[in-house]
Amino acid sequence: MLRIGCVKYLNARPLIHGWSGAVDFDHPAALCRKLELGDLDVAMVSSLEFLRRPIYRIVDKISISSRGPVYSVLVAHREELSRIQEIKLDPASETSVALLRCLLAQRGLNPRLVLWHRHPADATARLLIGDQAIRFRKKHSDYRLWDLGEEWKNAINLPFVFALWLIRPEIEKAKEIADALRRLRDHNLENLDDLVSTQSEISPASCRKYYREHLFFDFAEPEKAGLREFHRHCLLNKIDVAPELRLNLV
């Protein structure tokens, strides 16, 4: 039985909805640990996991990426960015934290970055990801929102790859698994209205817009170039990644 894990957010639904077997749904950081320890064979996890441990095979042609505003990865803040002294970090996604560090450095900003494990009600600035970010922006009109996907696009002019399907190196029939995941993605995107009808987190219109305008599920040359650029920026900012990036695609 294939042990497969996937992020539990709305952004991954087009990649996993309809999978015939059991799926371990969890937060990105938790899935990274399970994949590293061998508790999962395949997982949709943060792209930083591959940059740190490039032992995995990447399912080619699939990612969770943005080509501009991503909508669900943001810093909510009350003051001007240049005046922020501390940002509370959601510990669930190490990729978003690394992206934030790179973008802050790009702007010459150096606020304290502090992990939080419970809702920081008094925080003047916080990093939010996934469904939590979507819920926050609907409830809090009193915060300014810094969309990290949009900032990356403006600064680098390449897509940003948030997550990838990774297969552990010892798993057999990797090509068959990858082909099945690509077919599932294609089916869900071709039947997007059916997929939208299965969720209740946001309105159908908002969900369609999220999938069609903010998220992209390809891993083509622009996304690969964006991942390589992210790797370069991680090295520049002394973020723990492997010194070389070689994509082992299947």
Backbone as JSON, one array per atom type, in Angstrom:
{
  "sequence": "MLRIGCVKYLNARPLIHGWSGAVDFDHPAALCRKLELGDLDVAMVSSLEFLRRPIYRIVDKISISSRGPVYSVLVAHREELSRIQEIKLDPASETSVALLRCLLAQRGLNPRLVLWHRHPADATARLLIGDQAIRFRKKHSDYRLWDLGEEWKNAINLPFVFALWLIRPEIEKAKEIADALRRLRDHNLENLDDLVSTQSEISPASCRKYYREHLFFDFAEPEKAGLREFHRHCLLNKIDVAPELRLNLV",
  "N": [[0.85, -1.19, 0.0], [0.69, 2.11, -0.97], [2.08, 4.78, 0.78], [0.96, 7.86, 1.13], [1.15, 11.37, 1.4], [-0.3, 14.62, 1.89], [-0.54, 18.18, 1.77], [-2.9, 19.86, 3.87], [-4.41, 21.93, 2.96], [-6.63, 24.11, 1.09], [-5.37, 24.76, -1.29], [-4.18, 22.49, -2.31], [-6.14, 20.77, -3.17], [-6.84, 20.36, -5.96], [-4.87, 18.59, -6.67], [-5.08, 16.24, -5.28], [-7.7, 15.43, -4.83], [-9.99, 12.83, -5.15], [-8.17, 10.76, -5.15], [-7.56, 7.31, -4.96], [-6.67, 5.8, -2.81], [-5.74, 5.73, 0.76], [-4.94, 8.83, 2.36], [-2.59, 10.8, 4.02], [-3.27, 13.64, 5.53], [-1.81, 16.67, 6.39], [0.01, 19.37, 8.02], [2.43, 21.34, 6.15], [5.15, 21.35, 7.28], [5.05, 19.16, 9.04], [4.57, 17.05, 7.27], [6.95, 17.09, 5.82], [8.76, 16.15, 7.74], [7.78, 13.54, 8.14], [8.17, 12.44, 5.6], [10.96, 12.62, 5.39], [11.72, 10.88, 7.45], [10.89, 8.49, 6.44], [8.34, 7.64, 6.91], [6.41, 8.2, 5.1], [5.89, 7.48, 1.64], [5.48, 9.02, -0.59], [4.92, 12.48, -1.01], [3.17, 15.59, -1.08], [4.84, 18.33, -0.57], [6.56, 21.14, 1.0], [8.58, 23.12, -1.13], [11.06, 23.79, -0.17], [11.92, 21.55, 1.21], [12.94, 19.83, -0.73], [15.08, 21.39, -1.63], [16.68, 21.36, 0.6], [17.18, 18.64, 1.02], [18.03, 17.04, -1.49], [17.47, 14.37, -2.29], [15.28, 13.18, -3.2], [12.94, 12.1, -5.76], [11.35, 14.2, -8.07], [8.02, 14.68, -8.98], [7.43, 15.38, -12.17], [6.15, 18.25, -13.95], [4.15, 19.01, -12.19], [3.2, 21.24, -9.65], [2.59, 23.39, -6.81], [2.21, 26.6, -7.42], [2.82, 30.15, -7.85], [2.24, 32.97, -9.99], [2.27, 35.58, -9.52], [0.23, 37.53, -7.38], [-0.47, 35.38, -4.7], [-2.39, 35.07, -2.83], [-2.84, 33.46, -0.53], [-0.55, 33.34, 1.01], [0.91, 35.4, 3.1], [1.97, 38.45, 4.73], [0.4, 39.91, 7.34], [-0.03, 43.13, 8.47], [0.14, 46.05, 10.58], [1.61, 48.41, 10.71], [3.79, 50.44, 8.58], [5.86, 48.52, 6.37], [8.6, 49.06, 6.56], [8.85, 49.92, 9.15], [8.31, 47.86, 10.82], [9.18, 45.89, 13.56], [9.08, 43.29, 14.45], [8.04, 40.1, 13.33], [5.61, 37.71, 13.64], [5.73, 34.24, 13.12], [4.11, 31.71, 11.28], [4.57, 28.41, 12.09], [4.07, 26.31, 10.4], [4.83, 26.22, 7.71], [7.86, 25.99, 6.32], [8.91, 26.77, 3.9], [7.57, 29.17, 3.25], [8.5, 30.79, 5.31], [11.23, 30.87, 4.68], [11.06, 32.11, 2.18], [10.02, 34.58, 3.0], [12.21, 35.56, 4.48], [14.08, 35.89, 2.41], [12.83, 37.85, 0.84], [12.59, 40.0, 2.6], [15.3, 40.57, 2.97], [15.89, 41.35, 0.39], [14.66, 43.8, 0.34], [16.15, 45.12, 2.15], [15.43, 44.95, 4.83], [15.2, 44.06, 8.31], [13.59, 42.76, 10.46], [12.81, 41.17, 13.64], [12.21, 37.7, 13.58], [9.87, 35.58, 14.78], [8.8, 32.5, 15.95], [5.45, 31.33, 16.42], [3.01, 29.47, 18.21], [0.44, 29.54, 18.97], [-2.51, 31.47, 18.3], [-1.5, 34.74, 17.7], [-2.8, 37.23, 19.15], [-2.12, 39.86, 19.69], [-0.22, 40.62, 17.87], [1.56, 42.84, 15.78], [2.43, 42.31, 13.3], [2.27, 39.47, 11.22], [3.03, 36.3, 9.77], [1.06, 34.47, 7.6], [-0.38, 31.49, 6.29], [-1.92, 29.41, 3.74], [-5.21, 28.06, 4.32], [-5.74, 29.41, 6.65], [-4.72, 31.96, 6.16], [-6.49, 32.79, 4.16], [-8.92, 32.84, 5.56], [-8.28, 34.81, 7.45], [-7.92, 37.17, 5.93], [-10.48, 37.66, 5.12], [-11.78, 38.3, 7.45], [-10.46, 40.4, 8.67], [-10.25, 43.52, 8.01], [-8.76, 45.57, 8.89], [-6.05, 45.28, 8.72], [-3.03, 45.68, 6.84], [-1.95, 43.97, 3.91], [0.65, 42.01, 2.82], [1.43, 40.4, 0.1], [3.25, 37.59, -0.53], [3.74, 36.09, -2.82], [3.2, 37.91, -4.86], [5.15, 39.84, -4.27], [7.51, 38.39, -4.77], [7.25, 37.91, -7.55], [7.32, 40.56, -8.49], [9.9, 41.27, -7.72], [11.64, 39.32, -8.78], [10.6, 38.37, -11.12], [9.77, 35.82, -11.91], [7.96, 32.68, -11.63], [6.9, 31.5, -8.37], [7.61, 28.58, -6.63], [5.8, 26.81, -4.41], [5.21, 24.22, -3.46], [5.84, 20.7, -4.03], [5.38, 17.44, -5.49], [7.07, 14.85, -3.99], [9.03, 11.91, -4.19], [10.27, 9.24, -2.38], [13.63, 7.9, -2.63], [13.91, 5.09, -2.65], [11.56, 3.99, -3.49], [9.75, 1.9, -5.61], [8.54, 1.77, -9.03], [8.21, 4.47, -9.62], [7.67, 6.06, -11.84], [5.14, 5.18, -12.66], [3.61, 5.98, -10.46], [3.97, 8.77, -10.63], [2.79, 9.28, -13.11], [0.12, 8.62, -12.52], [-0.5, 10.61, -10.66], [-0.26, 12.89, -12.24], [-2.33, 12.44, -14.08], [-4.51, 12.58, -12.33], [-4.4, 15.25, -11.45], [-4.86, 16.54, -13.93], [-7.48, 15.64, -14.5], [-8.94, 16.76, -12.36], [-8.58, 19.52, -12.8], [-9.8, 19.79, -15.26], [-12.37, 19.36, -14.52], [-13.22, 21.42, -12.81], [-15.39, 22.81, -11.63], [-16.85, 20.76, -10.43], [-15.02, 20.0, -8.47], [-14.86, 22.36, -6.96], [-17.38, 22.38, -5.84], [-17.19, 20.57, -3.79], [-16.11, 21.71, -1.56], [-16.32, 23.84, 1.37], [-15.15, 26.02, 2.47], [-14.75, 28.61, 1.36], [-16.6, 30.89, -0.76], [-18.08, 29.55, -3.8], [-17.46, 31.17, -6.06], [-15.23, 32.64, -5.18], [-13.5, 30.53, -4.71], [-13.15, 29.44, -7.29], [-11.84, 31.62, -8.49], [-9.52, 31.69, -6.97], [-8.29, 29.25, -7.7], [-8.0, 29.62, -10.46], [-6.77, 32.08, -10.94], [-4.88, 32.73, -8.98], [-3.38, 30.49, -8.23], [-1.19, 28.07, -9.71], [-0.62, 25.01, -11.32], [1.43, 23.78, -12.65], [4.69, 22.5, -13.49], [6.78, 23.6, -15.21], [9.31, 24.95, -17.46], [9.49, 27.76, -16.67], [8.69, 27.62, -13.93], [10.65, 25.9, -12.95], [12.9, 27.48, -13.33], [12.25, 29.5, -11.53], [12.38, 28.04, -9.12], [15.09, 27.41, -9.06], [16.12, 29.99, -8.78], [15.11, 30.66, -6.28], [16.53, 28.84, -4.73], [19.11, 29.91, -5.09], [18.81, 32.39, -3.81], [18.3, 31.49, -1.23], [20.8, 30.41, -0.57], [22.32, 32.78, -0.64], [21.26, 34.09, 1.54], [21.97, 32.53, 3.62], [20.33, 30.4, 4.33], [19.46, 27.14, 5.27], [20.2, 25.01, 2.9], [20.95, 22.54, 0.36], [24.17, 22.7, -1.23], [24.2, 22.51, -4.03], [21.87, 22.35, -6.75], [20.08, 19.95, -8.28], [17.7, 18.72, -10.36], [15.87, 15.88, -10.02], [13.9, 14.37, -11.98], [10.76, 12.71, -12.58]],
  "CA": [[0.0, 0.0, 0.0], [1.48, 3.34, -1.07], [1.84, 5.74, 1.86], [1.0, 9.15, 0.47], [0.75, 12.49, 2.24], [-0.59, 15.85, 1.15], [-0.91, 19.32, 2.61], [-4.33, 19.81, 4.17], [-5.02, 23.2, 2.58], [-7.44, 24.22, -0.12], [-4.54, 24.9, -2.49], [-3.76, 21.18, -2.8], [-7.28, 19.93, -3.56], [-6.8, 19.9, -7.36], [-3.82, 17.59, -6.87], [-5.3, 15.02, -4.5], [-9.11, 15.05, -4.78], [-10.3, 11.65, -5.94], [-7.16, 9.69, -5.02], [-8.31, 6.11, -4.57], [-6.19, 5.22, -1.56], [-5.7, 6.57, 1.95], [-4.04, 9.98, 2.28], [-2.25, 11.45, 5.28], [-3.36, 15.09, 5.38], [-1.15, 17.32, 7.52], [0.65, 20.64, 7.7], [3.64, 21.13, 5.35], [6.33, 21.0, 8.05], [4.88, 17.81, 9.56], [4.75, 16.11, 6.15], [8.38, 17.04, 5.52], [9.4, 15.26, 8.71], [7.35, 12.17, 7.87], [8.85, 11.98, 4.38], [12.38, 12.46, 5.72], [11.89, 9.71, 8.31], [10.44, 7.28, 5.75], [6.98, 7.29, 7.29], [5.64, 8.37, 3.88], [6.6, 7.15, 0.41], [5.26, 10.13, -1.52], [4.21, 13.55, -0.32], [3.13, 16.95, -1.59], [5.46, 19.06, 0.54], [7.2, 22.41, 0.71], [9.71, 23.04, -2.05], [12.31, 23.89, 0.6], [12.34, 20.21, 1.6], [13.82, 19.31, -1.78], [16.31, 22.19, -1.65], [17.52, 20.93, 1.73], [17.52, 17.23, 0.9], [17.7, 16.7, -2.89], [17.58, 12.92, -2.49], [13.98, 12.7, -3.68], [12.54, 12.32, -7.15], [10.26, 15.17, -8.21], [7.01, 14.41, -10.01], [7.56, 16.47, -13.14], [4.97, 18.91, -14.52], [3.16, 19.36, -11.16], [3.62, 21.98, -8.46], [1.71, 24.47, -6.39], [3.03, 27.77, -7.7], [2.14, 31.41, -8.17], [2.89, 33.81, -11.01], [1.85, 36.91, -9.09], [-0.4, 37.39, -6.06], [-0.87, 34.0, -4.39], [-3.6, 35.26, -2.01], [-2.89, 32.68, 0.71], [0.73, 33.42, 1.73], [0.97, 36.85, 3.27], [2.25, 39.08, 6.01], [-0.61, 40.88, 7.75], [0.7, 44.08, 9.32], [-0.56, 47.3, 10.87], [2.51, 49.52, 10.42], [4.55, 50.35, 7.34], [6.81, 47.42, 6.41], [9.91, 49.56, 6.97], [8.83, 50.22, 10.59], [8.01, 46.65, 11.58], [10.32, 45.39, 14.33], [8.95, 41.86, 14.72], [7.0, 39.38, 12.59], [5.3, 36.38, 14.16], [5.78, 33.28, 12.02], [3.4, 30.44, 11.32], [5.59, 27.36, 11.97], [3.61, 25.19, 9.56], [5.45, 26.19, 6.38], [9.23, 26.49, 6.32], [9.16, 27.44, 2.63], [7.1, 30.55, 3.32], [9.43, 31.51, 6.18], [12.45, 31.12, 3.9], [10.71, 33.13, 1.18], [9.93, 35.86, 3.7], [13.57, 36.01, 4.78], [14.7, 36.35, 1.17], [12.18, 39.09, 0.38], [12.99, 41.05, 3.53], [16.68, 40.93, 2.63], [15.84, 42.07, -0.89], [14.25, 45.17, 0.65], [17.04, 45.68, 3.15], [14.74, 44.99, 6.12], [15.7, 43.03, 9.22], [12.81, 42.61, 11.7], [12.92, 39.88, 14.33], [11.26, 36.68, 13.13], [9.61, 34.8, 15.99], [7.79, 31.46, 15.77], [4.35, 31.28, 17.37], [2.28, 28.2, 18.15], [-0.96, 29.86, 19.2], [-2.89, 32.69, 17.6], [-0.94, 35.91, 18.37], [-3.83, 38.26, 19.02], [-1.58, 41.2, 19.82], [0.89, 40.83, 16.94], [1.39, 43.91, 14.8], [2.73, 41.72, 11.98], [2.32, 38.02, 11.31], [3.02, 35.53, 8.53], [-0.06, 33.53, 7.56], [-0.36, 30.67, 5.08], [-2.99, 28.46, 3.5], [-6.6, 28.39, 4.62], [-5.75, 30.4, 7.72], [-4.54, 33.27, 5.53], [-7.73, 33.12, 3.45], [-9.91, 33.23, 6.57], [-7.86, 36.05, 8.08], [-8.14, 38.35, 5.1], [-11.92, 37.9, 5.04], [-12.29, 38.77, 8.74], [-9.69, 41.53, 9.21], [-10.01, 44.59, 7.04], [-7.95, 46.6, 9.53], [-4.64, 44.98, 8.49], [-2.46, 45.72, 5.5], [-1.58, 42.61, 3.51], [1.82, 41.91, 1.94], [1.34, 39.11, -0.58], [4.63, 37.2, -0.83], [3.82, 35.68, -4.21], [3.27, 39.14, -5.65], [6.45, 40.47, -4.04], [8.51, 37.59, -5.49], [7.09, 38.18, -8.96], [7.8, 41.91, -8.76], [11.34, 41.37, -7.5], [12.42, 38.32, -9.51], [9.94, 38.17, -12.42], [9.64, 34.38, -12.19], [7.01, 32.05, -10.71], [7.43, 30.94, -7.13], [7.14, 27.21, -6.4], [5.58, 26.6, -2.99], [5.16, 22.81, -3.07], [6.1, 19.71, -5.07], [5.26, 16.02, -5.14], [8.37, 14.21, -3.86], [8.99, 10.45, -4.02], [11.5, 8.76, -1.75], [14.47, 7.26, -3.65], [13.83, 3.63, -2.68], [10.23, 3.55, -3.91], [9.71, 1.36, -6.98], [7.45, 2.2, -9.93], [8.03, 5.92, -9.44], [7.07, 6.63, -13.05], [3.7, 4.88, -12.61], [3.02, 6.87, -9.44], [3.97, 10.12, -11.17], [1.78, 9.35, -14.17], [-1.19, 8.62, -11.87], [-0.7, 11.93, -10.05], [-0.49, 13.85, -13.33], [-3.7, 12.2, -14.6], [-5.46, 13.07, -11.34], [-4.38, 16.72, -11.56], [-5.53, 16.94, -15.18], [-8.91, 15.38, -14.37], [-9.54, 17.74, -11.45], [-8.61, 20.85, -13.42], [-10.8, 19.75, -16.32], [-13.69, 19.31, -13.87], [-12.99, 22.31, -11.67], [-16.64, 23.13, -10.95], [-17.16, 19.63, -9.55], [-14.11, 20.09, -7.34], [-15.26, 23.51, -6.14], [-18.62, 22.05, -5.13], [-16.9, 19.68, -2.67], [-15.53, 22.44, -0.44], [-17.23, 24.8, 2.0], [-14.35, 27.02, 3.17], [-15.01, 29.93, 0.79], [-17.68, 30.84, -1.75], [-17.67, 28.95, -5.06], [-16.84, 32.17, -6.94], [-13.89, 32.91, -4.65], [-12.69, 29.33, -4.9], [-12.77, 29.39, -8.71], [-10.85, 32.66, -8.73], [-8.29, 31.23, -6.31], [-7.67, 28.21, -8.52], [-7.76, 30.03, -11.85], [-5.99, 33.31, -11.07], [-3.81, 32.87, -7.99], [-2.58, 29.28, -8.16], [-0.88, 27.36, -10.94], [-0.28, 23.64, -10.93], [2.42, 23.28, -13.58], [6.12, 22.59, -13.14], [7.44, 23.72, -16.51], [10.59, 25.65, -17.38], [9.47, 28.97, -15.82], [8.65, 27.23, -12.52], [11.98, 25.36, -12.61], [13.8, 28.64, -13.2], [11.91, 30.16, -10.27], [12.91, 27.23, -8.03], [16.55, 27.61, -9.04], [16.39, 31.32, -8.25], [14.84, 30.58, -4.85], [17.7, 28.16, -4.17], [20.21, 30.88, -5.09], [18.55, 33.38, -2.77], [18.49, 30.82, 0.06], [22.24, 30.37, -0.32], [22.77, 34.15, -0.35], [20.77, 34.49, 2.85], [22.44, 31.53, 4.59], [19.25, 29.48, 4.69], [20.01, 25.79, 5.19], [19.86, 24.22, 1.72], [22.1, 21.86, -0.23], [24.95, 23.68, -2.02], [23.89, 22.4, -5.45], [20.48, 21.98, -7.05], [19.89, 19.11, -9.46], [16.31, 18.24, -10.35], [15.73, 14.48, -10.4], [12.5, 14.37, -12.39], [10.19, 11.43, -13.0]],
  "C": [[0.89, 1.25, 0.0], [1.09, 4.28, 0.07], [2.04, 7.14, 1.29], [0.48, 10.24, 1.41], [0.56, 13.74, 1.41], [-0.92, 16.96, 2.12], [-2.42, 19.4, 2.71], [-5.08, 21.05, 3.71], [-5.81, 23.1, 1.28], [-6.58, 24.23, -1.38], [-4.13, 23.56, -3.09], [-4.9, 20.32, -3.32], [-7.21, 19.48, -5.03], [-5.77, 18.81, -7.61], [-4.12, 16.27, -6.2], [-6.75, 14.56, -4.48], [-9.37, 13.86, -5.7], [-9.26, 10.56, -5.89], [-7.81, 8.47, -4.39], [-7.88, 5.51, -3.25], [-6.26, 6.18, -0.39], [-4.66, 7.68, 1.77], [-3.83, 10.54, 3.68], [-2.24, 12.96, 5.05], [-2.75, 15.74, 6.62], [-0.59, 18.67, 7.08], [1.96, 20.38, 6.95], [4.85, 20.68, 6.17], [6.25, 19.58, 8.6], [5.08, 16.77, 8.47], [6.22, 15.98, 5.77], [9.09, 16.08, 6.46], [9.03, 13.8, 8.44], [8.04, 11.6, 6.63], [10.32, 11.72, 4.65], [12.62, 11.18, 6.51], [11.48, 8.4, 7.63], [9.07, 6.81, 6.17], [5.99, 7.48, 6.14], [6.51, 8.0, 2.69], [6.59, 8.31, -0.57], [4.55, 11.24, -0.75], [4.26, 14.83, -1.14], [3.61, 17.85, -0.45], [6.11, 20.35, 0.05], [8.42, 22.22, -0.19], [11.05, 23.12, -1.32], [12.81, 22.52, 1.02], [13.25, 19.61, 0.54], [15.13, 20.09, -1.81], [17.24, 21.78, -0.52], [18.04, 19.51, 1.54], [17.17, 16.75, -0.52], [17.92, 15.22, -3.21], [16.33, 12.38, -3.18], [13.88, 12.84, -5.19], [11.33, 13.25, -7.16], [9.31, 14.68, -9.29], [6.99, 15.61, -10.96], [6.18, 16.99, -13.56], [3.88, 19.24, -13.5], [3.84, 20.17, -10.06], [2.43, 22.78, -7.96], [2.54, 25.74, -6.47], [2.15, 29.01, -7.86], [2.95, 32.13, -9.24], [2.56, 35.27, -10.76], [1.25, 36.75, -7.72], [-0.9, 35.97, -5.82], [-2.1, 33.97, -3.48], [-3.5, 34.6, -0.64], [-1.53, 32.55, 1.39], [1.04, 34.89, 1.88], [1.47, 37.23, 4.66], [1.15, 40.11, 6.26], [0.05, 41.83, 8.74], [-0.11, 45.37, 9.47], [0.3, 48.52, 10.51], [3.1, 49.39, 9.02], [5.59, 49.23, 7.46], [8.16, 47.88, 6.95], [9.99, 49.82, 8.47], [8.59, 48.99, 11.45], [9.27, 46.13, 12.27], [10.27, 43.89, 14.57], [7.81, 41.28, 13.88], [6.83, 38.01, 13.24], [5.15, 35.42, 12.99], [4.89, 32.09, 12.28], [4.42, 29.32, 11.13], [5.24, 26.25, 10.99], [4.34, 25.1, 8.23], [6.83, 26.82, 6.41], [9.57, 27.17, 5.0], [8.74, 28.9, 2.69], [7.99, 31.39, 4.23], [10.71, 31.83, 5.43], [12.21, 32.18, 2.84], [10.65, 34.5, 1.83], [11.32, 36.41, 4.01], [14.26, 36.56, 3.53], [14.13, 37.7, 0.72], [12.49, 40.26, 1.31], [14.41, 41.52, 3.22], [16.74, 41.73, 1.34], [15.48, 43.54, -0.68], [15.16, 45.85, 1.67], [16.41, 45.82, 4.53], [15.19, 43.84, 6.99], [14.91, 42.97, 10.52], [13.11, 41.27, 12.36], [11.84, 38.94, 13.8], [11.09, 35.68, 14.26], [8.51, 33.78, 15.7], [6.7, 31.57, 16.83], [3.57, 29.99, 17.14], [0.81, 28.35, 18.54], [-1.25, 31.21, 18.57], [-2.37, 33.93, 18.34], [-1.85, 37.11, 18.25], [-3.26, 39.67, 19.03], [-0.47, 41.51, 18.81], [0.58, 41.97, 15.97], [1.72, 43.43, 13.39], [2.86, 40.22, 12.14], [2.32, 37.42, 9.9], [1.92, 34.5, 8.61], [-0.01, 32.77, 6.24], [-1.64, 29.86, 4.96], [-4.38, 28.97, 3.86], [-6.69, 29.44, 5.73], [-5.59, 31.81, 7.16], [-5.81, 33.72, 4.82], [-8.8, 33.57, 4.45], [-9.57, 34.57, 7.2], [-8.21, 37.26, 7.22], [-9.63, 38.64, 4.91], [-12.46, 38.53, 6.32], [-11.64, 40.08, 9.2], [-9.39, 42.54, 8.12], [-9.12, 45.68, 7.6], [-6.45, 46.36, 9.38], [-4.26, 45.27, 7.04], [-1.93, 44.32, 5.18], [-0.44, 42.67, 2.49], [1.83, 40.51, 1.35], [2.74, 38.7, -1.05], [4.79, 36.68, -2.25], [3.96, 36.88, -5.14], [4.63, 39.81, -5.5], [7.56, 39.72, -4.78], [8.45, 37.88, -6.99], [7.62, 39.56, -9.32], [9.32, 42.02, -8.67], [12.15, 40.5, -8.45], [11.89, 38.09, -10.93], [9.96, 36.71, -12.87], [8.54, 33.82, -11.28], [7.7, 31.64, -9.41], [6.78, 29.58, -6.9], [7.03, 26.97, -4.89], [5.67, 25.13, -2.6], [5.33, 21.92, -4.29], [5.7, 18.33, -4.55], [6.67, 15.43, -5.12], [8.19, 12.73, -3.55], [10.32, 10.01, -3.42], [12.3, 7.9, -2.75], [14.31, 5.74, -3.74], [12.51, 3.1, -3.22], [10.27, 3.1, -5.37], [8.5, 1.92, -7.73], [7.15, 3.68, -9.78], [7.35, 6.55, -10.65], [5.56, 6.35, -13.07], [2.99, 5.78, -11.61], [2.9, 8.28, -9.99], [2.91, 10.28, -12.25], [0.37, 9.41, -13.57], [-1.49, 9.99, -11.26], [-0.94, 13.0, -11.12], [-1.89, 13.68, -13.92], [-4.74, 12.75, -13.64], [-5.54, 14.59, -11.38], [-5.14, 17.18, -12.79], [-7.04, 16.76, -15.07], [-9.56, 16.44, -13.48], [-9.6, 19.14, -12.05], [-9.61, 20.91, -14.57], [-12.22, 19.76, -15.76], [-13.69, 20.2, -12.63], [-14.28, 22.64, -10.93], [-17.07, 22.0, -10.02], [-16.29, 19.67, -8.3], [-14.52, 21.2, -6.4], [-16.48, 23.17, -5.29], [-18.39, 21.17, -3.91], [-16.37, 20.41, -1.45], [-16.53, 23.47, 0.11], [-16.48, 25.95, 2.66], [-14.63, 28.44, 2.67], [-16.1, 29.78, -0.27], [-17.18, 30.18, -3.04], [-16.97, 29.93, -5.99], [-15.42, 32.48, -6.48], [-12.96, 31.73, -4.87], [-12.24, 29.19, -6.35], [-11.68, 30.41, -9.02], [-9.5, 32.26, -8.15], [-7.55, 30.22, -7.18], [-7.26, 28.7, -9.9], [-6.82, 31.23, -11.99], [-4.79, 33.38, -10.13], [-2.87, 31.66, -7.95], [-2.37, 28.68, -9.54], [-0.28, 26.02, -10.55], [0.67, 22.97, -11.92], [3.8, 23.28, -12.91], [6.89, 22.52, -14.45], [8.71, 24.54, -16.35], [10.54, 26.94, -16.55], [9.46, 28.64, -14.33], [10.01, 26.67, -12.08], [13.0, 26.48, -12.46], [13.53, 29.38, -11.9], [12.44, 29.39, -9.07], [14.42, 27.39, -7.92], [16.92, 28.97, -8.45], [16.13, 31.36, -6.73], [16.02, 29.91, -4.14], [18.88, 29.12, -4.06], [20.03, 31.91, -3.97], [18.68, 32.76, -1.38], [19.98, 30.75, 0.4], [22.77, 31.75, 0.06], [22.42, 34.57, 1.07], [21.06, 33.46, 3.94], [21.29, 30.71, 5.18], [19.73, 28.07, 4.4], [19.44, 25.02, 4.0], [21.12, 23.54, 1.22], [22.85, 22.84, -1.13], [24.66, 23.65, -3.51], [22.45, 21.93, -5.64], [20.45, 21.21, -8.36], [18.52, 18.47, -9.36], [16.27, 16.8, -10.88], [14.25, 14.25, -10.71], [12.03, 12.98, -12.82], [8.81, 11.65, -13.58]]
}
